[in-house]
Amino acid sequence: MRLMLHRLATTARLMQTVAHPDDEDGGMLTLESRGRGASVLLMTLNRGEGGQNKVGSNLSDVLGVLRTLELLAADEYYGVEERFSRVADFGFSKSADETFTKWGGHDVALGDMVRVIRTFRPDVLVARFSGTERDGHGHHQASSILTKEAFRAAADPKRFPEQIAQGLEPWQAKKLYIGNVCGFGAMTCPDANWTVKLNTGEKSADLGGSYVQFAMQGLRHQLSQGAANWNVDPGDRFTFYKLVDSVEPARLDKDGHEKDFFDGIDTTLPGLARGIAESKVPKFGYELQQIAIRIAKATEDANRNDAAAAVIPLMGVAAAFKQLSVDVRAAGLGASAESDLIARLEEKSEQAEIAVDLALNVTLQATVISRVGPNGEPVEEAPKKEADATITVSPGQDFLVAVDFHNGSKDRLFIDGLRLEVPEGWATISDKTKRRAISPGKNERAVFRLRVPQNAAYTRPYWHRDDPETESVNHIDDEKYATLPFPPPVLRARVEYSLEDSNGKKEKSGIRATIVTVFVDEAGVQRARPLAVVPAYSVALEPGTQVISTHNGSSSEVAVGVASNPSREARGVLRLELPEGWRSEPAQFAVELKRRGEKKDFQFRVFPAGLQEGRAKVRAVLEAGGEKFSEGYTLVTREDLGSFYYYQPAVQHVSIVDVKAPHDLKIGYIMGAGDDIPTVLKQVGMDVTLIPPGKLASEQLSQYGTIVLGIRAYDTQKEVVTNNQRLLDFVAAGGTLVVQYNAGAGDFNGGHFTPYSAELSRARVSVEEAPVEILAPQDGVFHYPNEITSRDFDGWVQERGLYFMDKWDEHFKPLLSCHDPGEDAQKGGLLRAQYGKGTYIYTGYAFFRQLPAGVPGAVRLYVNLLSAGHEKQ
């Protein structure tokens, strides 16, 4: 409650811009939001979908959904709103120029940033990065370059005029700051480099530690970034920013510094009246002063732990803000001034209502229930298991919602209205319409019956990419949600209530709640999840990619999973849509699902028409109830996160590759952070066995010809580190070991895992089209079982490679060389060494991206790497 009162007393608004999830200055955001009460918004340009996943195999757009959820969990700690642009993370970029090329120029992301500025109306705009090469990643540089442009562009009605036509007004933030002026984590900084120096290590009595420590608790939700064990020690921790543009006179001290971002900006409530003529809105300034006095009084009461005394003043504050909004609308101030004032007054009214709810200890729950009693009352039931609970509904489905309002105060309250807020077309029925009193400690319940209309919008991301491998800008399916993390919940309950003061005057407030389903998870923990609207059927085709060898791929298997969401029995027909001349056995399946949540799998064998190298698509389609269904949806969530649904077309991308694969070579694959390479190897006919890391100590390694360590195996699997000598002994005895990239260069080099000295670096080649030179053309890696030429490096996706070696013993032979434009040749991406009787190979080339994408040359080269040392066999 104290935080909300703190925020209620100021009009300060700050917006920070970053490139990816985990770029944000969480300590600064928390200090400004929770410590100083500012309304703070974080704009993250992309969702990190092109990054590495350090806790699983999900990559690309589904990783973007996961990272959005992780960032939202962190934002809860920072106390900030979140926005995104439509540009995607296409992988590491070394320059802003390359970034803008991939993002279709400046204006795609700039337009979204301008939209957010015009909507949020910040006083201060803060770029996390400097916009220079010092920022490293090209996305980082681009985010600051765009922020500098957006600072002025948002105020220019000629820039992005379509936004003005939609009703947005130009907005000029007052000050612009940039970050990374002294390097991240710097505790000292030359005076000339900074304007504002903030100590995020300052302790907060409300947070139980410092602001940056509290922020770090939020950041640790970003597990896919490897943040699980990140910590900050107690003590001072500084962050520095430099003022680079301003429309306000500078208020700098003799050293050119400010105490805070808002120095020189009036952020008091009475300051809203500045420039508003008394004749336009009579007593506007006076009313704002009176509101400020009431808030100060309520804050004093809260600080004395006397929340009850703050209730009536806060209810008056909410009502006063609402009345001022009415007065401003009637004043004819002009579109720009009016829209800004109304937005701020309405926000303050909502903040006051939240503070009232907290002070009164009132709660509202809107829960999906299974049944009601004879008089329509909810029947108390223990929460069901997740599989049995109604967590999703589909068009045509009926369901019940119990709305439970609890008066946790010591006062008698009156309910003036209780309703569901649902989209137009949803049928709702309830008999709770009369004003009624609720005694202290009592509940008021209402039951609603809803029916999902046939045209109901699904709960799904509002953005997508048709081809994530090649597209770096998302398509926006519904512009009204553009820049939001996800579409907001559309099913909510609202209660209007009132309280009579000692003079009999009725003060009003209200409270909202999202409709949720309460269930028990597999661990027996009770959880709640927002009710989602999904298609009646989910059709998922597995695997999503298929690599067929021209040498042994006369047919392939396609598995289609069909899940039913309606409660009624369902029947339909499942077919594959195939390229011309292809056929499947069987041609179709009859599908019969008898209960909600039932899932069945159907196996098709697909016979291609000819086996020439190329690409094709296979689509699964279910016809049921007069409709066609051809996409699947999966829940993306984790115990520490919220949840959302990821949709994927029921399409298999087929890559027919001219690759020879030795069928008698037994491969052992030890998974690291997770990748889909083993699936592709099996598809082209190789004998692959997954070796659990926990069994590495006891596994009979001699049964394998080649052992592969999955990506980041040393980083993520302690058993691989512990048993590294067993792996080297396997090589010495005549086996082949293929080691793929690891990100922890310091730990890898300190562990001395290679048979001869070599040093891992962070060097990478981010341009996937970068020319590749074969350094050792006579090496068998380029001849057995497939002939490798320069053409095999065409069509690669996202990047060439990452974490190359930069030093190595003479026993290692570099096999390939490539480099990004303007840089020196990188020769440490593929090294081969003879060790004892066997072969050791290190590769930083991004096969974990290329093989699932079906890149022909990468498939051939990877098969050759596994075959190295076995040519005579």
FENCORGI-V599251 format. One record per residue. PSI is psi in whole degrees, 0 to 359 (999 if undefined). OMEGA is omega in degrees with one decimal (none if undefined). Layout:
psi=(PSI:PSI)
omega=(OMEGA:OMEGA)
This chain:
psi=(321:324:315:322:322:316:325:333:354:153:7:134:126:140:125:143:138:178:309:162:138:359:338:151:82:323:315:315:317:320:313:320:302:330:324:1:4:149:121:138:137:123:118:117:312:176:14:21:344:5:185:148:116:4:10:184:356:127:175:223:328:328:325:321:316:315:332:316:319:317:321:324:321:320:329:325:318:331:39:160:164:141:158:162:181:356:151:157:109:13:179:138:138:356:153:326:314:321:311:327:314:330:12:30:184:323:340:303:326:319:319:321:318:319:317:319:316:334:314:329:62:149:323:135:127:113:135:329:174:341:17:175:341:336:347:256:134:328:322:312:314:322:322:321:316:322:318:320:318:332:316:325:325:337:354:111:345:345:127:58:340:331:322:320:333:356:355:150:148:150:129:108:155:328:149:128:152:156:194:44:348:9:143:137:2:135:343:158:134:138:325:343:342:156:320:130:118:137:95:353:0:137:146:126:328:334:350:20:199:167:319:328:320:319:322:329:323:317:330:349:345:65:327:345:359:26:5:324:17:138:161:127:154:154:176:142:118:149:139:140:151:132:123:349:148:146:2:148:135:138:61:149:185:337:4:26:162:160:332:164:330:11:129:358:127:109:16:158:314:337:341:338:354:126:358:118:138:327:335:312:90:136:23:310:319:315:321:323:319:321:316:322:317:318:319:319:316:323:319:316:316:321:339:11:32:68:328:324:340:349:305:314:320:323:321:324:313:315:322:319:318:317:322:325:318:316:319:320:326:356:340:50:346:147:314:310:320:313:322:313:315:318:318:319:319:323:317:324:317:319:322:320:318:318:322:313:318:319:323:348:41:146:156:129:137:109:136:131:164:322:167:164:185:335:15:5:150:140:123:127:150:142:141:165:156:319:336:351:153:90:337:151:160:163:135:352:140:148:165:144:127:125:123:111:125:127:98:9:183:8:155:128:162:129:121:341:139:119:164:139:103:161:158:137:347:131:127:138:127:153:11:89:337:150:137:156:149:121:160:136:2:166:156:130:146:146:132:141:127:152:130:121:158:332:19:139:142:155:99:160:148:6:158:164:133:322:92:339:335:340:136:9:131:146:133:117:336:104:337:343:357:133:348:154:309:163:137:159:134:356:106:162:150:133:128:129:165:165:133:130:186:340:6:5:135:120:139:154:185:166:144:157:143:141:126:166:131:132:174:126:183:334:3:12:133:132:167:142:135:137:134:149:123:164:159:332:141:126:112:127:128:140:162:340:148:127:120:128:135:346:341:21:48:341:165:161:138:125:132:121:130:125:143:136:327:153:344:164:142:141:146:184:131:127:165:135:117:157:158:131:344:158:164:153:121:173:331:163:142:130:129:116:125:348:159:138:353:142:138:147:142:131:122:144:126:134:106:154:93:153:63:143:131:192:151:171:143:128:137:135:128:126:119:137:30:8:162:135:128:41:155:156:142:149:128:117:177:161:326:7:169:203:155:166:137:129:142:131:145:68:137:125:115:128:115:120:135:85:132:128:126:115:341:6:119:124:132:126:122:113:141:249:343:128:171:19:317:323:315:320:318:323:327:6:15:152:101:131:129:124:113:135:326:341:4:326:331:347:139:95:337:345:348:145:323:139:136:135:121:172:134:34:318:330:326:343:104:334:329:318:312:324:23:323:325:321:318:323:323:319:312:330:358:0:170:130:124:117:123:174:150:147:334:80:318:313:320:312:322:335:346:54:339:154:332:162:136:148:122:142:180:12:142:163:107:341:113:340:3:131:142:130:131:112:330:72:341:350:141:338:332:9:339:133:2:142:124:129:179:334:341:356:13:149:15:158:145:310:160:309:176:151:61:157:146:350:147:153:155:345:335:140:118:135:333:157:138:170:155:158:132:4:166:159:137:113:2:20:342:107:142:139:143:126:111:232:357:189:131:129:131:132:130:359:145:61:333:340:323:317:313:334:356:33:115:311:323:322:313:314:320:318:321:321:318:332:352:136:353:18:319:332:999)
omega=(-179.7:177.5:-178.9:177.1:177.0:-178.8:-177.8:-173.4:-176.6:175.5:-176.3:-179.8:-177.2:178.6:174.7:177.6:177.0:-179.3:-173.4:165.0:-178.5:173.8:-167.9:174.0:-173.3:179.4:178.5:-179.4:-178.4:178.4:-177.5:-176.4:-174.2:-178.0:-173.3:170.8:-178.2:169.2:-170.2:176.8:175.7:174.3:-179.6:-170.4:179.5:-172.3:177.4:-175.1:179.2:-176.6:177.5:178.6:-174.6:179.5:-179.3:-175.2:-179.9:178.5:174.0:-168.6:177.1:173.1:176.1:177.0:179.4:-177.7:173.2:177.8:179.0:-179.3:177.9:176.4:176.9:-179.7:178.2:178.2:-179.9:-176.6:-173.9:168.4:-177.8:173.5:178.5:169.1:-177.0:180.0:-177.1:172.2:-178.6:-178.7:-176.0:177.6:-176.7:-178.4:175.2:-179.2:178.2:-179.7:-178.8:176.3:-179.7:-178.2:177.2:-179.0:-178.4:-161.3:-179.7:179.2:-179.9:179.3:178.4:179.2:177.3:178.6:-179.2:178.7:-179.0:179.9:-175.5:178.4:179.4:169.1:-174.2:177.7:-173.9:174.7:179.4:-173.3:-173.7:-175.9:179.7:179.1:178.5:-178.5:-178.9:-175.6:178.3:176.4:177.6:179.8:-177.4:-176.8:179.5:176.8:178.9:-179.2:178.3:177.5:-174.9:-178.5:179.6:-175.9:-177.7:-179.4:-176.1:-178.7:178.3:176.7:-179.1:-176.1:178.0:176.8:177.8:179.1:179.1:176.7:176.2:178.5:174.7:178.6:176.2:171.3:-172.5:-175.6:179.0:177.7:171.7:179.9:-176.4:-178.9:179.0:-175.4:-177.4:178.7:-179.6:178.2:175.8:-176.4:176.8:-175.6:-176.5:-175.6:-172.0:175.4:-179.1:176.7:-176.7:177.1:179.7:174.7:176.9:-178.0:175.5:179.9:-177.8:-172.7:177.6:-179.8:179.1:179.8:-179.0:176.5:177.0:177.1:-179.2:174.6:176.9:-178.4:-178.3:172.6:-177.3:-174.5:-179.3:176.2:-178.7:-172.5:-170.1:-173.6:179.2:-178.7:174.3:179.3:175.8:178.1:-178.0:174.5:-170.5:172.9:-171.1:176.6:-177.8:176.1:-177.2:176.8:-177.9:172.3:176.5:175.2:-178.5:177.3:-174.9:175.0:-174.7:179.2:179.8:-175.3:171.9:177.1:-174.1:178.0:-171.5:176.1:178.8:179.2:178.3:-178.9:176.7:177.0:177.3:179.0:177.2:-178.4:-178.3:178.2:178.8:-178.0:179.5:-179.7:-180.0:179.4:-176.4:176.6:-179.2:-179.7:179.8:-179.4:178.4:176.7:179.0:176.6:-179.7:178.5:178.7:-179.9:178.1:178.1:178.6:179.5:176.2:179.3:-179.5:179.4:174.8:-177.2:176.8:-175.8:-177.2:-179.1:-177.3:-170.1:-175.7:176.7:-178.5:175.7:176.2:177.9:179.2:-179.6:-178.9:177.0:178.3:-179.2:177.6:175.9:177.9:-178.7:-179.4:178.7:-177.1:-170.2:-177.5:-177.0:-170.4:-169.4:-173.9:-178.7:-178.3:-176.9:179.7:-178.7:-178.4:179.3:-178.5:-179.9:179.5:176.4:180.0:177.1:178.1:177.9:178.7:177.3:178.3:178.4:177.0:179.4:-179.3:-178.9:-180.0:-176.2:174.0:179.5:177.7:176.6:175.8:-167.9:173.7:-179.9:-175.7:-174.2:178.2:178.6:-175.7:179.5:178.2:-177.4:177.1:175.6:-179.0:178.4:173.2:178.5:-179.1:171.9:-174.7:-177.2:-176.4:-176.3:176.8:-178.5:176.7:174.5:-176.4:179.8:-179.7:-174.5:173.6:174.3:-176.4:176.4:174.1:177.9:-172.6:177.5:-177.4:175.6:-179.1:-177.3:176.1:-177.3:172.2:-179.7:177.0:173.1:179.7:179.7:178.8:-175.1:170.3:174.0:-176.4:-179.8:177.9:179.1:176.9:178.9:176.1:-178.8:174.7:179.3:-176.9:-175.0:-173.6:174.5:-176.5:-177.2:175.6:-179.0:177.4:177.6:-176.4:179.0:167.8:-174.5:174.8:179.6:178.8:171.2:-178.0:171.7:179.9:179.7:-176.8:-178.0:-177.9:176.9:-179.9:173.5:-173.8:174.0:-179.6:-178.3:174.5:169.8:177.7:179.5:-177.6:-178.7:-174.4:-176.2:180.0:176.1:-178.9:168.5:179.5:-176.1:178.9:-172.9:-178.4:177.2:-174.6:-179.8:177.0:175.4:175.8:168.5:-178.3:176.0:-177.9:-179.0:-176.9:174.2:179.5:175.1:170.2:-179.8:-178.7:-179.2:178.2:177.9:-174.9:178.8:179.5:178.1:-177.2:175.4:-172.6:172.5:-179.4:-178.8:179.7:174.1:175.1:176.9:-176.5:169.0:177.2:-177.9:177.9:-178.1:-175.4:179.7:179.8:-179.2:179.3:-178.2:175.8:-179.2:178.1:178.0:-177.6:175.0:-175.9:175.7:-179.6:-178.4:172.2:179.8:-176.2:-179.3:-179.3:-7.5:-178.3:174.5:179.2:175.6:-178.0:177.4:177.1:-175.8:179.3:-172.6:-179.6:176.1:178.8:179.4:175.2:177.6:179.1:176.9:178.7:177.7:-177.2:175.2:179.9:-179.6:-177.6:176.8:-176.0:175.5:178.6:179.9:-178.7:179.0:171.1:170.3:-169.5:173.3:-177.3:178.4:178.4:176.4:178.1:172.6:-6.3:178.3:178.7:175.5:167.8:-176.5:177.6:179.4:-168.4:-178.4:179.3:178.9:178.8:179.6:175.6:177.9:-178.3:-176.8:173.5:167.3:-175.0:-179.6:179.6:176.1:-177.2:-176.9:173.3:-176.9:-178.2:-177.3:179.4:177.9:173.4:-177.8:175.3:-178.5:174.1:173.5:-178.3:177.3:179.3:179.0:175.6:179.4:-176.4:172.4:179.2:177.6:179.4:179.3:174.2:-178.2:175.1:-175.7:-175.4:-174.6:165.9:-177.4:171.1:-175.5:177.3:-178.7:179.5:177.5:178.1:-174.3:172.2:176.7:-175.1:174.3:177.6:-170.7:174.5:-177.5:174.1:-177.9:177.8:-175.0:-176.1:177.7:-177.2:-176.1:170.6:-176.0:179.4:-175.1:174.7:179.0:179.4:175.4:-176.0:-178.5:-179.3:179.2:-178.8:179.8:177.7:-179.0:-179.4:170.6:-179.6:-179.4:-173.8:175.3:175.2:177.9:177.6:179.6:-179.2:-179.9:-176.5:-177.5:-174.9:-176.5:175.5:-172.7:-176.4:179.2:-178.7:172.7:-179.3:173.2:-179.5:171.4:179.3:-175.8:175.8:-178.1:179.3:179.6:-166.5:-175.2:-177.7:179.2:177.4:177.1:-176.6:-174.2:-178.8:-178.8:176.7:179.4:178.2:176.5:176.5:178.4:-177.3:-179.4:176.2:-179.9:175.6:177.5:176.7:-179.1:178.3:-166.4:170.5:-174.8:-177.7:-174.2:-178.3:179.5:-179.3:-178.5:178.7:-179.3:179.2:-174.7:-176.9:-177.7:174.5:-174.7:176.3:-177.8:176.8:178.6:175.9:180.0:-179.4:174.0:-170.3:-179.5:-174.7:178.7:-177.4:179.5:-179.8:178.1:175.1:-173.9:-176.6:-173.3:180.0:-177.8:-177.5:178.5:-177.2:-176.1:-175.6:-8.9:-177.6:174.4:-178.3:176.9:-179.5:179.9:-179.4:176.8:174.0:173.6:177.2:-175.1:171.0:-176.5:172.5:-177.1:-173.2:179.8:175.9:169.8:175.8:174.0:178.5:177.1:-177.7:175.9:178.3:176.7:176.1:-175.0:-177.0:175.4:173.5:179.7:174.2:-178.2:176.4:-178.3:178.1:-179.9:175.9:-176.3:-175.3:-179.2:177.9:-178.5:177.8:177.5:170.3:-179.8:-173.7:-179.9:-171.2:-174.1:176.6:-179.5:170.1:176.8:172.7:179.0:-168.4:178.0:-178.8:172.8:-172.3:-175.7:176.6:177.4:176.9:179.0:-170.0:-176.8:179.2:177.4:-179.1:-177.9:-179.5:176.6:178.4:178.8:179.2:-177.6:-178.1:-178.4:-178.7:-175.8:-177.6:180.0:none)
